[in-house]
Amino acid sequence: MRTRVLLPLVVLALLLAGCGGDDGGGPDGRVTLRFQSLAWQEESVEVNQELVKEWNASHPDVRVEYVQGSWDSVHDQLLTSFEGGEAPDIIHDASDDLADFAYGGYLADLTDLLPERLRSDIPQRSWDTATFGGGIYGVPFLQEPRVLIANARWLKEAGVRIPTPERPWSWAEFRKITDELSGDGKYGVAWPLKEPVSATLNLSLSAGGQLFHRDADGKVTVRFEAADEVMPRTVHDQANTDRSASPTTLGSGGSDTLPGFFGGRYAMVPLGFSYRQQIVQQAPKGFDWQVLPAPAGTDGLTQGVSPQTLSVAEDSPHKREAAEFIDFLLRPENMVRLALGDWMLPTGTEALGDPALHTAENDWATGTALAGQLRSAPAQSVRGYPEWKDKVATPAFQEYYSGAIGLAELRRRLEDDGNLVLARYQR
């Protein structure tokens, strides 16, 4: 009787297995992987698609499908796809977006999937940006320092000292020079701080600012201390005391400042290194610009970054093949191609040494000289950071920079209101 009952169950199980969910393998045994890329600049999209074609040509049994994603909506889109069981196998994102996904079990731990070649080529300081709870949940592969894009002729005619990576400006000197460059409706600097939190936290590392502090139990609290004040106080005073920073650009994005920069309204604009591409494409003929290092503090040119990353979905039935594709994509010669396409810096040591990234043309050499100073962004492993940033820190910094609130109120919001948000994620 027992055999008669079990037999139909076994047959049913086999039938269900035969018509179950798609595991990415076809009837011929070929594996299909979906790679969601967030590349958006024309050169970058082209390089990513070329590399996918090259992989497919040399790996007939593991086909990769290129899926175009968007930086504007990636967090919500990924969350929906994870919860719906439809996440891409290989996920392009930024390291500061990974913590909740990693702790939530949506991303695979890559520790035992990555080859030693890749593990040893990328410095530990970069791996730290994608390591959560002892596991590696993304491969950091592209990064960019924040730099000062300057009107070279303006600075030369003003006779100010030009900073170099070996001899940068201090924050106090930077404030003094922007004041000297201002007047007659022109400004020494235009800060595009529509999204102020990342810029503030990452540049504050140069002065020793940390903001997030983890105790022995792993609990994170916000403390806005003296070192955290240096960068935001400089911006506030430039905009509200010295009038050396344009007040109208504080709510702007980086691209919004370029017309005024080209038109001679601002001497400098702090931007990500990759903005050079837009400047090359859009600057009027004969416009003389140059890249300068961001101001330095007590910790020198140390700066926080959130590298672009490649992760594998925990639900992917082909994690090993996905990791092999990532390894292919990030071979040194391919990493250089990706970096040049995105006008950013590779994390890999071998790729970073490529001569193409050390040329004077478009100031590649200036940015590459800063690579060794880049560290994990302060908020990298903080659970609840996206909500803290959106609900507390963004409006608080925006109001402080505009002069609507003072330093004491900024501190109260970041600490009191901010710690209430983070507490919900640490129960």
Contacts in CASP RR format, 6 or more apart in sequence:
PFRMAT RR
TARGET T0000
AUTHOR 0000-0000-0000
METHOD contacts of the structure
MODEL  1
MRTRVLLPLVVLALLLAGCGGDDGGGPDGRVTLRFQSLAWQEESVEVNQE
LVKEWNASHPDVRVEYVQGSWDSVHDQLLTSFEGGEAPDIIHDASDDLAD
FAYGGYLADLTDLLPERLRSDIPQRSWDTATFGGGIYGVPFLQEPRVLIA
NARWLKEAGVRIPTPERPWSWAEFRKITDELSGDGKYGVAWPLKEPVSAT
LNLSLSAGGQLFHRDADGKVTVRFEAADEVMPRTVHDQANTDRSASPTTL
GSGGSDTLPGFFGGRYAMVPLGFSYRQQIVQQAPKGFDWQVLPAPAGTDG
LTQGVSPQTLSVAEDSPHKREAAEFIDFLLRPENMVRLALGDWMLPTGTE
ALGDPALHTAENDWATGTALAGQLRSAPAQSVRGYPEWKDKVATPAFQEY
YSGAIGLAELRRRLEDDGNLVLARYQR
23 317 0 8 1.000
23 318 0 8 1.000
24 31 0 8 1.000
24 32 0 8 1.000
24 33 0 8 1.000
24 317 0 8 1.000
24 318 0 8 1.000
25 31 0 8 1.000
25 32 0 8 1.000
25 318 0 8 1.000
26 32 0 8 1.000
29 61 0 8 1.000
30 60 0 8 1.000
30 61 0 8 1.000
30 62 0 8 1.000
30 63 0 8 1.000
31 61 0 8 1.000
31 62 0 8 1.000
31 63 0 8 1.000
31 318 0 8 1.000
31 321 0 8 1.000
32 62 0 8 1.000
32 63 0 8 1.000
32 64 0 8 1.000
32 65 0 8 1.000
33 62 0 8 1.000
33 63 0 8 1.000
33 64 0 8 1.000
33 65 0 8 1.000
33 89 0 8 1.000
33 90 0 8 1.000
33 316 0 8 1.000
33 318 0 8 1.000
33 321 0 8 1.000
33 322 0 8 1.000
33 325 0 8 1.000
34 64 0 8 1.000
34 65 0 8 1.000
34 67 0 8 1.000
34 88 0 8 1.000
34 89 0 8 1.000
34 90 0 8 1.000
35 52 0 8 1.000
35 64 0 8 1.000
35 65 0 8 1.000
35 66 0 8 1.000
35 67 0 8 1.000
35 88 0 8 1.000
35 89 0 8 1.000
35 90 0 8 1.000
35 92 0 8 1.000
35 325 0 8 1.000
36 67 0 8 1.000
36 68 0 8 1.000
36 69 0 8 1.000
36 88 0 8 1.000
36 90 0 8 1.000
36 91 0 8 1.000
36 92 0 8 1.000
37 45 0 8 1.000
37 48 0 8 1.000
37 66 0 8 1.000
37 67 0 8 1.000
37 68 0 8 1.000
37 69 0 8 1.000
37 92 0 8 1.000
38 69 0 8 1.000
38 70 0 8 1.000
38 71 0 8 1.000
38 74 0 8 1.000
38 92 0 8 1.000
38 93 0 8 1.000
38 308 0 8 1.000
39 45 0 8 1.000
39 47 0 8 1.000
39 48 0 8 1.000
39 92 0 8 1.000
39 342 0 8 1.000
40 70 0 8 1.000
40 71 0 8 1.000
41 274 0 8 1.000
41 277 0 8 1.000
41 341 0 8 1.000
41 342 0 8 1.000
41 343 0 8 1.000
43 277 0 8 1.000
43 340 0 8 1.000
43 341 0 8 1.000
43 342 0 8 1.000
43 343 0 8 1.000
44 338 0 8 1.000
44 341 0 8 1.000
44 342 0 8 1.000
45 68 0 8 1.000
46 341 0 8 1.000
47 337 0 8 1.000
47 338 0 8 1.000
47 340 0 8 1.000
47 341 0 8 1.000
48 66 0 8 1.000
48 338 0 8 1.000
49 66 0 8 1.000
50 337 0 8 1.000
51 328 0 8 1.000
51 329 0 8 1.000
51 334 0 8 1.000
51 337 0 8 1.000
51 338 0 8 1.000
52 64 0 8 1.000
52 66 0 8 1.000
55 62 0 8 1.000
55 64 0 8 1.000
55 325 0 8 1.000
55 328 0 8 1.000
55 329 0 8 1.000
56 63 0 8 1.000
56 64 0 8 1.000
62 318 0 8 1.000
62 321 0 8 1.000
62 324 0 8 1.000
62 325 0 8 1.000
64 90 0 8 1.000
64 325 0 8 1.000
67 88 0 8 1.000
69 77 0 8 1.000
69 92 0 8 1.000
70 77 0 8 1.000
74 93 0 8 1.000
74 97 0 8 1.000
75 97 0 8 1.000
75 386 0 8 1.000
78 87 0 8 1.000
78 91 0 8 1.000
78 93 0 8 1.000
78 101 0 8 1.000
78 106 0 8 1.000
79 101 0 8 1.000
81 87 0 8 1.000
81 88 0 8 1.000
82 101 0 8 1.000
82 106 0 8 1.000
82 313 0 8 1.000
82 315 0 8 1.000
85 315 0 8 1.000
87 106 0 8 1.000
87 313 0 8 1.000
87 315 0 8 1.000
87 316 0 8 1.000
88 313 0 8 1.000
89 312 0 8 1.000
89 313 0 8 1.000
89 316 0 8 1.000
89 318 0 8 1.000
89 322 0 8 1.000
90 310 0 8 1.000
90 311 0 8 1.000
90 312 0 8 1.000
90 313 0 8 1.000
90 322 0 8 1.000
90 325 0 8 1.000
90 326 0 8 1.000
91 107 0 8 1.000
91 310 0 8 1.000
91 311 0 8 1.000
91 312 0 8 1.000
91 313 0 8 1.000
92 308 0 8 1.000
92 309 0 8 1.000
92 310 0 8 1.000
93 308 0 8 1.000
93 309 0 8 1.000
93 311 0 8 1.000
94 306 0 8 1.000
94 307 0 8 1.000
94 308 0 8 1.000
94 309 0 8 1.000
95 129 0 8 1.000
95 130 0 8 1.000
95 138 0 8 1.000
95 140 0 8 1.000
95 306 0 8 1.000
95 307 0 8 1.000
95 308 0 8 1.000
95 309 0 8 1.000
95 376 0 8 1.000
95 377 0 8 1.000
95 380 0 8 1.000
96 129 0 8 1.000
96 198 0 8 1.000
96 306 0 8 1.000
96 377 0 8 1.000
96 379 0 8 1.000
96 380 0 8 1.000
96 385 0 8 1.000
97 306 0 8 1.000
97 386 0 8 1.000
98 107 0 8 1.000
98 130 0 8 1.000
98 132 0 8 1.000
98 137 0 8 1.000
98 138 0 8 1.000
98 309 0 8 1.000
98 311 0 8 1.000
99 132 0 8 1.000
99 380 0 8 1.000
99 381 0 8 1.000
99 382 0 8 1.000
99 383 0 8 1.000
99 384 0 8 1.000
99 385 0 8 1.000
100 383 0 8 1.000
100 384 0 8 1.000
100 386 0 8 1.000
101 107 0 8 1.000
101 137 0 8 1.000
101 311 0 8 1.000
102 132 0 8 1.000
102 133 0 8 1.000
102 135 0 8 1.000
102 137 0 8 1.000
103 132 0 8 1.000
103 133 0 8 1.000
103 383 0 8 1.000
105 314 0 8 1.000
106 313 0 8 1.000
106 314 0 8 1.000
106 315 0 8 1.000
107 137 0 8 1.000
107 138 0 8 1.000
107 311 0 8 1.000
107 312 0 8 1.000
107 313 0 8 1.000
107 314 0 8 1.000
108 137 0 8 1.000
108 311 0 8 1.000
108 312 0 8 1.000
108 313 0 8 1.000
108 314 0 8 1.000
108 316 0 8 1.000
108 319 0 8 1.000
109 135 0 8 1.000
109 136 0 8 1.000
109 137 0 8 1.000
110 135 0 8 1.000
110 136 0 8 1.000
110 137 0 8 1.000
110 138 0 8 1.000
110 139 0 8 1.000
110 311 0 8 1.000
110 312 0 8 1.000
110 323 0 8 1.000
111 134 0 8 1.000
111 135 0 8 1.000
111 136 0 8 1.000
113 312 0 8 1.000
113 319 0 8 1.000
113 320 0 8 1.000
113 323 0 8 1.000
114 136 0 8 1.000
114 139 0 8 1.000
114 323 0 8 1.000
114 326 0 8 1.000
114 327 0 8 1.000
115 327 0 8 1.000
117 327 0 8 1.000
118 139 0 8 1.000
118 326 0 8 1.000
118 327 0 8 1.000
118 330 0 8 1.000
119 127 0 8 1.000
121 332 0 8 1.000
121 348 0 8 1.000
121 349 0 8 1.000
121 350 0 8 1.000
121 351 0 8 1.000
122 139 0 8 1.000
122 140 0 8 1.000
122 141 0 8 1.000
122 347 0 8 1.000
122 348 0 8 1.000
122 349 0 8 1.000
123 347 0 8 1.000
123 348 0 8 1.000
123 349 0 8 1.000
125 372 0 8 1.000
125 374 0 8 1.000
125 375 0 8 1.000
125 376 0 8 1.000
126 140 0 8 1.000
126 143 0 8 1.000
126 307 0 8 1.000
126 347 0 8 1.000
126 348 0 8 1.000
126 374 0 8 1.000
127 136 0 8 1.000
127 140 0 8 1.000
128 375 0 8 1.000
128 376 0 8 1.000
128 380 0 8 1.000
129 140 0 8 1.000
129 305 0 8 1.000
129 306 0 8 1.000
129 307 0 8 1.000
129 309 0 8 1.000
129 376 0 8 1.000
129 377 0 8 1.000
129 380 0 8 1.000
130 136 0 8 1.000
130 137 0 8 1.000
130 138 0 8 1.000
130 139 0 8 1.000
130 140 0 8 1.000
130 307 0 8 1.000
130 309 0 8 1.000
130 311 0 8 1.000
131 137 0 8 1.000
131 381 0 8 1.000
132 381 0 8 1.000
133 381 0 8 1.000
137 311 0 8 1.000
138 309 0 8 1.000
138 310 0 8 1.000
138 311 0 8 1.000
138 312 0 8 1.000
139 309 0 8 1.000
139 310 0 8 1.000
139 311 0 8 1.000
139 326 0 8 1.000
139 330 0 8 1.000
140 307 0 8 1.000
140 308 0 8 1.000
140 309 0 8 1.000
140 347 0 8 1.000
141 307 0 8 1.000
141 308 0 8 1.000
141 309 0 8 1.000
141 310 0 8 1.000
141 329 0 8 1.000
141 330 0 8 1.000
141 335 0 8 1.000
141 338 0 8 1.000
141 346 0 8 1.000
141 347 0 8 1.000
141 348 0 8 1.000
142 307 0 8 1.000
142 308 0 8 1.000
142 338 0 8 1.000
142 339 0 8 1.000
142 342 0 8 1.000
142 344 0 8 1.000
142 345 0 8 1.000
142 346 0 8 1.000
142 347 0 8 1.000
143 305 0 8 1.000
143 307 0 8 1.000
143 308 0 8 1.000
143 344 0 8 1.000
143 345 0 8 1.000
143 346 0 8 1.000
143 347 0 8 1.000
143 371 0 8 1.000
143 374 0 8 1.000
144 272 0 8 1.000
144 273 0 8 1.000
144 274 0 8 1.000
144 305 0 8 1.000
144 344 0 8 1.000
144 345 0 8 1.000
145 272 0 8 1.000
145 273 0 8 1.000
145 293 0 8 1.000
145 294 0 8 1.000
145 303 0 8 1.000
145 305 0 8 1.000
145 345 0 8 1.000
145 367 0 8 1.000
145 370 0 8 1.000
145 371 0 8 1.000
145 373 0 8 1.000
145 374 0 8 1.000
146 199 0 8 1.000
146 202 0 8 1.000
146 203 0 8 1.000
146 270 0 8 1.000
146 271 0 8 1.000
146 272 0 8 1.000
146 273 0 8 1.000
146 294 0 8 1.000
146 303 0 8 1.000
147 270 0 8 1.000
147 271 0 8 1.000
147 272 0 8 1.000
147 273 0 8 1.000
147 291 0 8 1.000
147 292 0 8 1.000
147 293 0 8 1.000
147 294 0 8 1.000
147 366 0 8 1.000
147 367 0 8 1.000
147 370 0 8 1.000
148 268 0 8 1.000
148 269 0 8 1.000
148 270 0 8 1.000
148 291 0 8 1.000
148 292 0 8 1.000
148 293 0 8 1.000
148 294 0 8 1.000
149 261 0 8 1.000
149 268 0 8 1.000
149 269 0 8 1.000
149 270 0 8 1.000
149 271 0 8 1.000
149 275 0 8 1.000
149 276 0 8 1.000
149 279 0 8 1.000
149 289 0 8 1.000
149 290 0 8 1.000
149 291 0 8 1.000
149 292 0 8 1.000
150 267 0 8 1.000
150 268 0 8 1.000
150 289 0 8 1.000
150 290 0 8 1.000
150 291 0 8 1.000
150 292 0 8 1.000
151 261 0 8 1.000
151 264 0 8 1.000
151 266 0 8 1.000
151 267 0 8 1.000
151 268 0 8 1.000
151 287 0 8 1.000
151 288 0 8 1.000
151 289 0 8 1.000
152 288 0 8 1.000
152 289 0 8 1.000
152 290 0 8 1.000
153 288 0 8 1.000
154 181 0 8 1.000
154 264 0 8 1.000
154 267 0 8 1.000
155 162 0 8 1.000
155 181 0 8 1.000
155 267 0 8 1.000
155 268 0 8 1.000
156 162 0 8 1.000
158 180 0 8 1.000
158 181 0 8 1.000
158 267 0 8 1.000
160 177 0 8 1.000
160 180 0 8 1.000
160 181 0 8 1.000
161 169 0 8 1.000
161 173 0 8 1.000
161 177 0 8 1.000
162 292 0 8 1.000
163 169 0 8 1.000
163 292 0 8 1.000
163 293 0 8 1.000
163 295 0 8 1.000
164 293 0 8 1.000
165 293 0 8 1.000
165 301 0 8 1.000
165 366 0 8 1.000
165 367 0 8 1.000
165 369 0 8 1.000
165 370 0 8 1.000
168 293 0 8 1.000
168 294 0 8 1.000
168 295 0 8 1.000
168 296 0 8 1.000
168 300 0 8 1.000
168 301 0 8 1.000
169 177 0 8 1.000
169 292 0 8 1.000
169 295 0 8 1.000
169 296 0 8 1.000
170 295 0 8 1.000
170 296 0 8 1.000
170 297 0 8 1.000
171 206 0 8 1.000
171 207 0 8 1.000
171 230 0 8 1.000
171 231 0 8 1.000
171 234 0 8 1.000
171 295 0 8 1.000
171 296 0 8 1.000
171 297 0 8 1.000
173 295 0 8 1.000
174 234 0 8 1.000
174 295 0 8 1.000
175 234 0 8 1.000
175 237 0 8 1.000
175 238 0 8 1.000
175 242 0 8 1.000
175 244 0 8 1.000
177 188 0 8 1.000
178 187 0 8 1.000
178 188 0 8 1.000
178 189 0 8 1.000
178 238 0 8 1.000
178 242 0 8 1.000
178 244 0 8 1.000
178 245 0 8 1.000
178 267 0 8 1.000
178 268 0 8 1.000
179 188 0 8 1.000
179 238 0 8 1.000
179 242 0 8 1.000
179 244 0 8 1.000
181 187 0 8 1.000
181 188 0 8 1.000
181 244 0 8 1.000
181 267 0 8 1.000
181 268 0 8 1.000
182 188 0 8 1.000
182 242 0 8 1.000
182 243 0 8 1.000
182 244 0 8 1.000
185 265 0 8 1.000
186 264 0 8 1.000
186 265 0 8 1.000
186 266 0 8 1.000
186 267 0 8 1.000
187 243 0 8 1.000
187 244 0 8 1.000
187 245 0 8 1.000
187 246 0 8 1.000
187 265 0 8 1.000
187 266 0 8 1.000
187 267 0 8 1.000
188 244 0 8 1.000
188 245 0 8 1.000
188 266 0 8 1.000
188 267 0 8 1.000
188 268 0 8 1.000
189 238 0 8 1.000
189 244 0 8 1.000
189 245 0 8 1.000
189 246 0 8 1.000
189 266 0 8 1.000
189 267 0 8 1.000
189 268 0 8 1.000
189 269 0 8 1.000
189 270 0 8 1.000
190 245 0 8 1.000
190 246 0 8 1.000
190 249 0 8 1.000
190 252 0 8 1.000
190 257 0 8 1.000
190 260 0 8 1.000
190 261 0 8 1.000
190 265 0 8 1.000
190 266 0 8 1.000
190 268 0 8 1.000
190 269 0 8 1.000
191 235 0 8 1.000
191 238 0 8 1.000
191 239 0 8 1.000
191 245 0 8 1.000
191 246 0 8 1.000
191 249 0 8 1.000
191 250 0 8 1.000
191 269 0 8 1.000
191 270 0 8 1.000
191 401 0 8 1.000
192 249 0 8 1.000
192 250 0 8 1.000
192 251 0 8 1.000
192 252 0 8 1.000
192 253 0 8 1.000
192 254 0 8 1.000
192 256 0 8 1.000
192 257 0 8 1.000
192 269 0 8 1.000
192 270 0 8 1.000
192 271 0 8 1.000
193 199 0 8 1.000
193 200 0 8 1.000
193 235 0 8 1.000
193 249 0 8 1.000
193 250 0 8 1.000
193 251 0 8 1.000
193 252 0 8 1.000
193 253 0 8 1.000
193 397 0 8 1.000
193 398 0 8 1.000
193 401 0 8 1.000
194 251 0 8 1.000
194 252 0 8 1.000
194 253 0 8 1.000
194 254 0 8 1.000
194 256 0 8 1.000
195 253 0 8 1.000
195 394 0 8 1.000
196 393 0 8 1.000
196 394 0 8 1.000
196 397 0 8 1.000
196 398 0 8 1.000
196 401 0 8 1.000
197 389 0 8 1.000
197 393 0 8 1.000
197 394 0 8 1.000
197 397 0 8 1.000
198 306 0 8 1.000
198 377 0 8 1.000
199 270 0 8 1.000
200 231 0 8 1.000
200 232 0 8 1.000
200 235 0 8 1.000
200 397 0 8 1.000
201 211 0 8 1.000
201 304 0 8 1.000
201 377 0 8 1.000
201 378 0 8 1.000
201 379 0 8 1.000
202 303 0 8 1.000
202 304 0 8 1.000
202 305 0 8 1.000
202 306 0 8 1.000
202 377 0 8 1.000
202 378 0 8 1.000
203 231 0 8 1.000
203 270 0 8 1.000
203 294 0 8 1.000
203 295 0 8 1.000
203 303 0 8 1.000
203 304 0 8 1.000
204 211 0 8 1.000
204 227 0 8 1.000
204 228 0 8 1.000
204 230 0 8 1.000
204 231 0 8 1.000
204 232 0 8 1.000
204 378 0 8 1.000
205 299 0 8 1.000
205 302 0 8 1.000
205 303 0 8 1.000
205 304 0 8 1.000
205 375 0 8 1.000
205 378 0 8 1.000
206 231 0 8 1.000
206 294 0 8 1.000
206 295 0 8 1.000
206 296 0 8 1.000
206 297 0 8 1.000
206 298 0 8 1.000
206 299 0 8 1.000
206 300 0 8 1.000
206 301 0 8 1.000
206 302 0 8 1.000
206 303 0 8 1.000
207 227 0 8 1.000
207 228 0 8 1.000
207 230 0 8 1.000
207 231 0 8 1.000
207 297 0 8 1.000
207 298 0 8 1.000
207 299 0 8 1.000
208 227 0 8 1.000
208 297 0 8 1.000
208 298 0 8 1.000
208 299 0 8 1.000
208 302 0 8 1.000
209 225 0 8 1.000
209 227 0 8 1.000
209 228 0 8 1.000
209 230 0 8 1.000
209 378 0 8 1.000
210 225 0 8 1.000
210 227 0 8 1.000
210 228 0 8 1.000
210 378 0 8 1.000
211 222 0 8 1.000
211 223 0 8 1.000
211 224 0 8 1.000
211 228 0 8 1.000
211 378 0 8 1.000
211 379 0 8 1.000
211 414 0 8 1.000
212 220 0 8 1.000
212 221 0 8 1.000
212 222 0 8 1.000
212 378 0 8 1.000
212 379 0 8 1.000
212 382 0 8 1.000
213 220 0 8 1.000
213 221 0 8 1.000
213 222 0 8 1.000
213 223 0 8 1.000
214 220 0 8 1.000
215 221 0 8 1.000
219 426 0 8 1.000
220 382 0 8 1.000
220 383 0 8 1.000
220 422 0 8 1.000
220 426 0 8 1.000
221 419 0 8 1.000
221 422 0 8 1.000
222 388 0 8 1.000
222 414 0 8 1.000
222 415 0 8 1.000
222 418 0 8 1.000
222 419 0 8 1.000
222 422 0 8 1.000
223 415 0 8 1.000
224 410 0 8 1.000
224 411 0 8 1.000
224 414 0 8 1.000
224 415 0 8 1.000
227 298 0 8 1.000
229 407 0 8 1.000
230 297 0 8 1.000
232 397 0 8 1.000
232 400 0 8 1.000
232 401 0 8 1.000
232 410 0 8 1.000
233 407 0 8 1.000
234 295 0 8 1.000
235 245 0 8 1.000
235 401 0 8 1.000
236 400 0 8 1.000
236 401 0 8 1.000
236 403 0 8 1.000
236 406 0 8 1.000
236 407 0 8 1.000
238 244 0 8 1.000
238 245 0 8 1.000
239 245 0 8 1.000
239 246 0 8 1.000
239 247 0 8 1.000
239 250 0 8 1.000
239 401 0 8 1.000
239 402 0 8 1.000
239 403 0 8 1.000
240 247 0 8 1.000
240 402 0 8 1.000
240 403 0 8 1.000
246 265 0 8 1.000
246 266 0 8 1.000
247 402 0 8 1.000
249 256 0 8 1.000
249 257 0 8 1.000
249 266 0 8 1.000
250 398 0 8 1.000
250 401 0 8 1.000
250 402 0 8 1.000
251 398 0 8 1.000
254 269 0 8 1.000
254 271 0 8 1.000
254 275 0 8 1.000
255 275 0 8 1.000
255 278 0 8 1.000
257 266 0 8 1.000
257 269 0 8 1.000
257 271 0 8 1.000
258 269 0 8 1.000
258 275 0 8 1.000
258 278 0 8 1.000
258 279 0 8 1.000
258 282 0 8 1.000
260 266 0 8 1.000
261 269 0 8 1.000
262 282 0 8 1.000
262 283 0 8 1.000
262 284 0 8 1.000
262 287 0 8 1.000
263 284 0 8 1.000
268 292 0 8 1.000
270 294 0 8 1.000
273 291 0 8 1.000
273 343 0 8 1.000
273 344 0 8 1.000
273 345 0 8 1.000
273 367 0 8 1.000
274 342 0 8 1.000
274 343 0 8 1.000
274 344 0 8 1.000
275 343 0 8 1.000
276 291 0 8 1.000
276 343 0 8 1.000
276 362 0 8 1.000
276 363 0 8 1.000
277 343 0 8 1.000
279 289 0 8 1.000
280 362 0 8 1.000
283 289 0 8 1.000
290 363 0 8 1.000
290 366 0 8 1.000
291 363 0 8 1.000
291 366 0 8 1.000
291 367 0 8 1.000
292 366 0 8 1.000
293 301 0 8 1.000
293 366 0 8 1.000
293 367 0 8 1.000
293 369 0 8 1.000
293 370 0 8 1.000
294 301 0 8 1.000
294 303 0 8 1.000
300 373 0 8 1.000
301 370 0 8 1.000
301 373 0 8 1.000
302 373 0 8 1.000
302 375 0 8 1.000
303 370 0 8 1.000
303 373 0 8 1.000
303 374 0 8 1.000
303 375 0 8 1.000
304 374 0 8 1.000
304 375 0 8 1.000
304 376 0 8 1.000
304 377 0 8 1.000
304 378 0 8 1.000
305 374 0 8 1.000
305 375 0 8 1.000
305 376 0 8 1.000
305 377 0 8 1.000
306 377 0 8 1.000
306 380 0 8 1.000
307 347 0 8 1.000
308 342 0 8 1.000
308 344 0 8 1.000
310 326 0 8 1.000
310 329 0 8 1.000
310 330 0 8 1.000
312 319 0 8 1.000
312 322 0 8 1.000
312 323 0 8 1.000
312 326 0 8 1.000
316 322 0 8 1.000
328 334 0 8 1.000
329 338 0 8 1.000
330 338 0 8 1.000
330 348 0 8 1.000
332 348 0 8 1.000
332 350 0 8 1.000
332 351 0 8 1.000
332 354 0 8 1.000
333 351 0 8 1.000
335 346 0 8 1.000
335 347 0 8 1.000
335 348 0 8 1.000
335 351 0 8 1.000
336 346 0 8 1.000
336 351 0 8 1.000
336 354 0 8 1.000
336 356 0 8 1.000
336 357 0 8 1.000
338 346 0 8 1.000
339 345 0 8 1.000
339 346 0 8 1.000
339 351 0 8 1.000
339 357 0 8 1.000
340 356 0 8 1.000
340 357 0 8 1.000
345 352 0 8 1.000
345 357 0 8 1.000
345 367 0 8 1.000
345 368 0 8 1.000
345 371 0 8 1.000
346 352 0 8 1.000
346 357 0 8 1.000
351 357 0 8 1.000
352 368 0 8 1.000
352 371 0 8 1.000
353 368 0 8 1.000
356 364 0 8 1.000
357 364 0 8 1.000
357 365 0 8 1.000
357 368 0 8 1.000
358 364 0 8 1.000
358 365 0 8 1.000
358 368 0 8 1.000
359 365 0 8 1.000
379 385 0 8 1.000
379 388 0 8 1.000
379 389 0 8 1.000
382 388 0 8 1.000
382 422 0 8 1.000
383 422 0 8 1.000
383 425 0 8 1.000
383 426 0 8 1.000
384 421 0 8 1.000
384 422 0 8 1.000
384 424 0 8 1.000
384 425 0 8 1.000
387 421 0 8 1.000
388 418 0 8 1.000
388 421 0 8 1.000
388 422 0 8 1.000
391 421 0 8 1.000
392 413 0 8 1.000
392 414 0 8 1.000
392 417 0 8 1.000
392 418 0 8 1.000
392 421 0 8 1.000
393 414 0 8 1.000
393 418 0 8 1.000
396 405 0 8 1.000
396 409 0 8 1.000
396 410 0 8 1.000
396 413 0 8 1.000
396 414 0 8 1.000
396 417 0 8 1.000
397 410 0 8 1.000
399 405 0 8 1.000
399 410 0 8 1.000
400 406 0 8 1.000
400 407 0 8 1.000
400 409 0 8 1.000
400 410 0 8 1.000
405 413 0 8 1.000
END
